[in-house]
Amino acid sequence: MAEELSTTQDGGFAKRVAEWPTQIKAYFDDLHTEMKRVTWPPWKQVRATTIVVILAVFAFAGYFMVVDTVVNAGITKIVNMFSK
C-alpha cells in the first residue's frame, strides 16, 4: 500500500517536504516587509479607543442586566399566576 502511494505521487511528498524551509523563510521575509508598511496609531489614540471599548462593554452589561431583571420578573409573575 505504501509503495502504491509513493509511486502514484512521483516523489511529490518528499519534494514538498524539502521545500518547507524555503517556503517558511519566504513567508517570514514577506511578513517582515509587510510589517514595515504598517502605519501604527499613536499611543494617545490607542488609549482613547480602548477606553471607549471598555465603557461600551460596561454600558451593554448594565443594559442587559436591566433587561434580564425585567424579563425574569415578568416570567416569574406568569409562572406564579399559573401555578396557584
C-alpha positions in Angstrom: 0.0 0.0 0.0 2.8 2.4 0.9 4.6 1.5 -2.4 1.4 2.4 -4.3 1.2 5.8 -2.6 4.8 6.7 -3.3 4.7 5.6 -6.9 1.4 7.4 -7.7 2.8 10.7 -6.3 6.1 10.5 -8.1 8.0 11.8 -5.1 5.7 14.8 -4.7 5.5 14.5 -0.9 9.3 14.4 -0.5 9.7 17.3 -2.8 7.1 19.4 -0.8 8.8 18.5 2.5 12.2 19.5 1.0 10.7 22.9 0.0 9.3 23.7 3.5 12.4 25.6 4.8 12.4 27.8 1.7 8.7 28.5 2.0 8.9 29.3 5.7 11.8 31.7 5.1 9.9 33.4 2.2 6.8 33.7 4.5 8.8 35.4 7.2 10.5 37.7 4.7 7.1 38.7 3.4 5.8 39.2 6.9 8.8 41.4 7.8 8.2 43.5 4.6 4.5 44.0 5.3 5.1 44.9 8.9 7.4 47.7 7.8 4.5 49.1 5.7 2.0 49.2 8.6 1.2 52.6 10.0 0.6 52.2 13.7 -1.8 54.6 15.5 -0.3 56.9 18.1 -0.4 55.9 21.7 -2.9 58.6 22.6 -5.4 57.2 20.0 -4.9 53.7 21.3 -5.7 54.7 24.8 -8.8 56.7 23.8 -10.3 53.9 21.7 -9.5 51.3 24.5 -11.4 53.5 27.0 -14.3 53.8 24.6 -14.4 50.0 24.2 -14.3 49.4 27.9 -17.0 51.9 28.6 -19.2 50.4 25.9 -18.8 46.9 27.4 -19.9 48.2 30.8 -22.8 50.1 29.3 -24.0 47.0 27.4 -23.5 44.8 30.5 -25.7 47.3 32.5 -28.3 47.3 29.8 -28.5 43.6 29.6 -28.7 43.3 33.4 -31.7 45.6 33.4 -33.4 43.7 30.6 -32.7 40.4 32.2 -34.1 41.6 35.5 -37.3 42.8 33.9 -37.8 39.7 31.8 -37.1 37.4 34.8 -39.6 39.3 36.9 -42.2 39.0 34.1 -41.7 35.3 33.6 -41.7 34.7 37.4 -45.1 36.5 37.7 -46.5 34.5 34.8 -45.3 31.2 36.3 -46.6 32.1 39.7 -50.0 33.1 38.2 -50.5 29.7 36.6 -49.1 27.6 39.4 -51.7 28.7 42.0 
